[in-house]
Amino acid sequence: MRAVQFTSFGGPEVLRIADVDVPAPGPDEILVRVAGAGVNQLDTKIRAGAMPQGRPAAFPLGTGVDAAGAVTAVGPGVTGVAVGDVVFGTGRATMAEQAILTAWATVPRGVDPVEAGGWGVATETAGRLLTELGLREGTLLVSGASGGVGSAVVQFAVARGLTVIGTASAPRHEYLAGLGAIPLAYGAGLADRVAEVAPHGVDGAFDLSGAGVIPELVGLVTHPTDVISIADFTAPGHGARVSTGATRTMRPEDGFAEAAALPGFALRVERRYALVDIADAHRQAAGGHTVGKLVVTP
């Protein structure tokens, strides 16, 4: 089968299409024929060698975490899913014609599996952030709200009854309003703009873009720990928190299930790429200006 691999860290140009054996699912894993696979900024950082590996990289490496498609094989110990079922989730080396998933949920009826290919990381992260914040009522500020994670956070939070303020550039305000958020411009003067729409303040804030806004967000909440970032690792220096997959205390499937059960949940696909155009997809993802998701179709 065809799969994307790279044999050294570097720019998008290190990505190549290789012919590899179809992987076999291990215990508690499934194999899917990939309909769509989402591209995340995390993928670009791993490819560039910017993420700690813990041990020397064993090249060649695959890329991709998100995927959706029909199940073609199930590993030992797997229950509740059968060959032919259409699922979405997260796994490894998903930029391929077939890929292993280690966590998954059923694609809701009527949802295009290609679109659902970008749901995994976004919905897991959104569910994790909201669980860690623990906000049951009040107002949530989401800095960098128009990307994949932000789009999922807004929809989850609105469905939970929270008032959501989302920051983004002006052309994305209509999109955020359509998700149920109050859109605001980011940048200088944020506190004043927030005060206009939330005169009683905000009860929690997420930094999804790593744009250096942690001090401003901390100034808007009651306590610094009410601010959580997924992109700015200096946040603890301001009393705020950082959330990563490594600090996860909930199952990825919990976020998947919340998305699957939420009527009308969707993540806009800004652009679809063919597998052979994976380098271009990485270039766009690395720029951090995607509205919704980028999805690769093998």
C-alpha positions as CSV (number, residue, x, y, z in Angstrom):
1,M,0.0,0.0,0.0
2,R,1.0,3.7,-0.3
3,A,2.0,5.6,2.8
4,V,3.7,8.9,3.6
5,Q,7.1,8.5,5.2
6,F,10.2,10.5,6.0
7,T,13.8,9.4,6.6
8,S,15.2,12.5,8.3
9,F,13.8,15.5,10.2
10,G,13.3,18.7,8.1
11,G,10.9,20.7,6.1
12,P,7.9,19.4,4.2
13,E,10.2,18.4,1.4
14,V,11.4,15.4,3.4
15,L,7.9,13.7,3.0
16,R,7.7,11.0,0.4
17,I,5.3,8.4,-0.8
18,A,6.5,4.8,-0.1
19,D,5.2,1.3,-0.8
20,V,4.9,-0.5,2.5
21,D,3.3,-3.6,3.9
22,V,-0.2,-3.3,5.3
23,P,0.1,-3.1,9.1
24,A,-1.5,-5.8,11.3
25,P,-3.5,-4.5,14.3
26,G,-2.2,-5.5,17.7
27,P,-4.1,-6.0,20.9
28,D,-6.9,-3.4,21.3
29,E,-6.2,-1.9,17.9
30,I,-8.1,-1.8,14.6
31,L,-7.1,-1.4,11.0
32,V,-9.1,0.9,8.7
33,R,-9.1,1.7,5.0
34,V,-8.5,5.5,5.2
35,A,-11.2,7.7,3.7
36,G,-9.7,10.9,5.2
37,A,-6.9,11.8,7.5
38,G,-6.6,15.1,9.2
39,V,-3.4,17.2,9.2
40,N,-2.5,18.8,12.6
41,Q,0.2,21.3,13.5
42,L,1.6,18.5,15.8
43,D,2.3,16.5,12.7
44,T,4.4,19.3,11.2
45,K,6.4,19.7,14.5
46,I,7.2,16.0,14.7
47,R,8.3,16.0,11.1
48,A,10.6,19.0,11.8
49,G,12.1,17.3,14.8
50,A,10.7,19.9,17.1
51,M,9.0,17.4,19.5
52,P,11.1,15.4,22.0
53,Q,11.1,11.8,20.9
54,G,12.4,10.2,24.2
55,R,14.7,7.9,22.2
56,P,16.5,8.1,18.9
57,A,14.1,8.2,16.0
58,A,13.8,4.9,14.1
59,F,13.6,6.0,10.5
60,P,11.7,5.7,8.3
61,L,8.8,7.3,10.2
62,G,5.2,7.7,9.1
63,T,3.1,10.8,9.8
64,G,-0.5,11.5,10.8
65,V,-2.6,10.8,13.9
66,D,-6.2,11.4,12.7
67,A,-8.2,9.1,10.4
68,A,-11.6,7.8,9.5
69,G,-12.7,4.9,7.3
70,A,-14.1,1.4,7.1
71,V,-12.7,-1.2,9.5
72,T,-10.7,-3.9,7.6
73,A,-9.4,-5.9,10.6
74,V,-9.6,-6.0,14.3
75,G,-6.9,-6.9,16.8
76,P,-7.1,-9.3,19.8
77,G,-9.3,-8.1,22.6
78,V,-11.3,-5.6,20.5
79,T,-15.0,-5.6,21.1
80,G,-17.9,-3.5,19.9
81,V,-16.7,-3.0,16.4
82,A,-16.6,-5.2,13.4
83,V,-15.1,-5.3,9.9
84,G,-17.1,-3.0,7.7
85,D,-18.0,-0.5,10.4
86,V,-17.1,3.1,9.6
87,V,-15.2,4.8,12.4
88,F,-13.1,7.9,13.2
89,G,-10.3,8.3,15.7
90,T,-6.6,8.5,16.4
91,G,-3.7,6.1,15.8
92,R,-0.4,6.2,14.1
93,A,1.0,6.8,10.6
94,T,-2.5,7.6,9.3
95,M,-1.3,9.3,6.1
96,A,-1.6,6.0,4.3
97,E,-4.2,3.9,2.4
98,Q,-4.7,1.8,5.5
99,A,-3.8,2.7,9.1
100,I,-3.9,1.5,12.7
101,L,-6.3,3.2,15.1
102,T,-5.8,2.9,18.8
103,A,-8.9,4.9,19.8
104,W,-12.1,5.3,17.8
105,A,-15.9,5.9,17.7
106,T,-18.5,5.3,15.1
107,V,-19.0,8.0,12.4
108,P,-22.5,9.4,12.9
109,R,-25.1,8.6,10.3
110,G,-25.0,11.2,7.5
111,V,-21.5,12.4,8.2
112,D,-18.9,12.2,5.3
113,P,-16.1,9.9,6.6
114,V,-13.6,12.2,4.8
115,E,-14.7,15.1,7.0
116,A,-14.7,12.8,10.1
117,G,-11.1,12.0,9.2
118,G,-10.2,15.3,10.9
119,W,-12.2,14.9,14.0
120,G,-9.9,12.8,16.2
121,V,-7.3,15.1,17.7
122,A,-9.7,18.1,17.7
123,T,-12.5,16.4,19.6
124,E,-10.1,14.6,22.0
125,T,-8.4,17.9,22.8
126,A,-11.7,19.9,23.2
127,G,-13.1,17.3,25.6
128,R,-9.9,17.2,27.6
129,L,-9.7,21.0,27.9
130,L,-13.3,21.4,29.1
131,T,-12.9,18.5,31.5
132,E,-9.7,20.0,33.0
133,L,-11.2,23.4,33.3
134,G,-14.3,22.0,34.9
135,L,-16.5,25.1,34.1
136,R,-20.2,24.2,34.5
137,E,-21.6,27.7,33.9
138,G,-20.5,31.1,32.9
139,T,-18.4,32.6,30.1
140,L,-15.4,30.9,28.4
141,L,-12.9,32.8,26.3
142,V,-11.2,30.9,23.5
143,S,-8.2,32.5,22.0
144,G,-7.6,31.2,18.5
145,A,-11.1,29.8,18.1
146,S,-11.5,29.2,14.4
147,G,-9.1,26.2,13.9
148,G,-10.0,22.5,14.4
149,V,-9.6,22.4,18.1
150,G,-11.3,25.8,18.6
151,S,-14.2,24.8,16.4
152,A,-14.8,21.7,18.5
153,V,-14.3,23.6,21.8
154,V,-16.9,26.2,20.8
155,Q,-19.5,23.5,19.8
156,F,-18.9,21.4,22.9
157,A,-19.0,24.4,25.3
158,V,-22.2,26.0,23.7
159,A,-23.9,22.6,24.0
160,R,-22.9,22.4,27.6
161,G,-24.7,25.8,28.2
162,L,-21.6,28.0,28.4
163,T,-21.4,31.5,26.8
164,V,-18.4,31.4,24.5
165,I,-16.3,34.3,23.3
166,G,-14.0,33.3,20.4
167,T,-11.1,35.4,19.1
168,A,-10.1,35.3,15.4
169,S,-9.3,37.6,12.5
170,A,-12.3,39.5,11.1
171,P,-12.9,37.3,8.1
172,R,-13.6,34.4,10.4
173,H,-16.1,36.1,12.7
174,E,-19.1,35.0,10.6
175,Y,-17.9,31.4,10.9
176,L,-17.5,31.6,14.7
177,A,-20.9,33.2,15.1
178,G,-22.4,30.3,13.1
179,L,-20.9,27.9,15.7
180,G,-22.6,29.9,18.5
181,A,-19.6,32.0,19.7
182,I,-19.4,35.7,20.2
183,P,-16.6,36.6,17.8
184,L,-13.9,39.2,18.8
185,A,-10.8,40.4,17.1
186,Y,-7.5,39.3,18.7
187,G,-4.6,41.6,19.4
188,A,-4.0,44.8,21.4
189,G,-7.0,46.0,23.4
190,L,-8.5,42.5,23.9
191,A,-9.4,43.2,27.5
192,D,-11.5,46.2,26.5
193,R,-13.3,44.3,23.8
194,V,-14.1,41.5,26.2
195,A,-15.4,43.9,28.8
196,E,-17.9,45.2,26.2
197,V,-19.5,41.8,25.6
198,A,-18.8,40.3,29.1
199,P,-19.0,43.1,31.6
200,H,-18.9,40.6,34.5
201,G,-15.7,39.1,33.2
202,V,-14.9,35.6,32.0
203,D,-14.8,32.4,34.1
204,G,-12.1,30.5,32.1
205,A,-9.9,30.9,29.0
206,F,-8.2,28.6,26.5
207,D,-5.1,29.6,24.5
208,L,-5.1,27.5,21.4
209,S,-2.7,29.4,19.2
210,G,0.4,30.1,21.3
211,A,0.3,33.8,20.3
212,G,1.8,35.1,23.5
213,V,-1.6,36.1,25.1
214,I,-1.3,34.2,28.4
215,P,-0.7,37.4,30.5
216,E,-3.8,39.0,29.0
217,L,-5.9,36.0,29.6
218,V,-4.7,35.7,33.2
219,G,-5.8,39.3,33.7
220,L,-9.3,38.4,32.6
221,V,-10.0,35.5,34.9
222,T,-10.4,35.2,38.7
223,H,-7.4,32.9,39.1
224,P,-4.5,32.1,36.8
225,T,-5.2,28.4,36.8
226,D,-8.5,29.2,35.0
227,V,-6.3,29.7,31.9
228,I,-5.2,26.6,30.0
229,S,-2.9,26.5,26.9
230,I,-2.2,23.8,24.5
231,A,0.5,25.8,22.6
232,D,2.4,28.1,25.0
233,F,4.7,26.2,27.3
234,T,5.6,29.3,29.2
235,A,2.0,29.4,30.7
236,P,3.0,27.9,34.1
237,G,5.4,30.9,34.5
238,H,2.3,33.1,34.7
239,G,0.4,30.7,37.0
240,A,-1.7,29.2,34.1
241,R,-1.8,25.6,33.0
242,V,-0.6,23.6,30.0
243,S,-2.6,20.6,28.7
244,T,-1.1,17.9,26.5
245,G,-1.9,14.4,25.5
246,A,0.8,13.3,28.0
247,T,-1.2,14.9,30.9
248,R,-4.5,13.4,29.8
249,T,-6.6,11.9,32.6
250,M,-9.6,11.0,30.4
251,R,-9.9,8.5,27.5
252,P,-9.7,9.9,23.9
253,E,-13.0,8.1,23.2
254,D,-14.8,10.4,25.6
255,G,-14.2,13.4,23.4
256,F,-15.1,11.3,20.3
257,A,-18.3,10.2,21.9
258,E,-19.3,13.8,22.8
259,A,-18.8,14.8,19.1
260,A,-20.7,11.8,17.8
261,A,-23.6,12.4,20.1
262,L,-23.9,16.2,19.5
263,P,-26.6,16.9,16.8
264,G,-25.1,18.8,13.9
265,F,-21.5,18.6,15.1
266,A,-19.2,19.4,12.2
267,L,-15.7,20.6,11.5
268,R,-15.4,22.6,8.4
269,V,-12.9,21.2,5.9
270,E,-11.0,24.2,4.5
271,R,-9.2,22.1,1.9
272,R,-8.8,18.5,0.8
273,Y,-5.4,17.3,-0.4
274,A,-4.4,14.1,-2.3
275,L,-1.9,11.9,-0.6
276,V,0.8,13.0,-3.1
277,D,0.3,16.6,-2.1
278,I,1.1,15.9,1.6
279,A,4.0,18.4,1.6
280,D,1.6,21.2,0.6
281,A,-0.8,20.2,3.3
282,H,2.0,20.4,5.9
283,R,3.0,23.8,4.7
284,Q,-0.5,25.1,5.1
285,A,-1.0,23.4,8.5
286,A,2.3,24.9,9.8
287,G,1.1,28.4,9.0
288,G,-1.6,28.0,11.7
289,H,-4.2,30.0,9.8
290,T,-6.6,27.2,8.9
291,V,-10.3,27.6,9.4
292,G,-11.5,24.2,10.6
293,K,-9.5,21.3,9.3
294,L,-7.2,20.2,6.4
295,V,-7.9,16.6,5.3
296,V,-5.9,14.3,3.1
297,T,-7.6,11.6,1.0
298,P,-5.5,8.6,-0.1
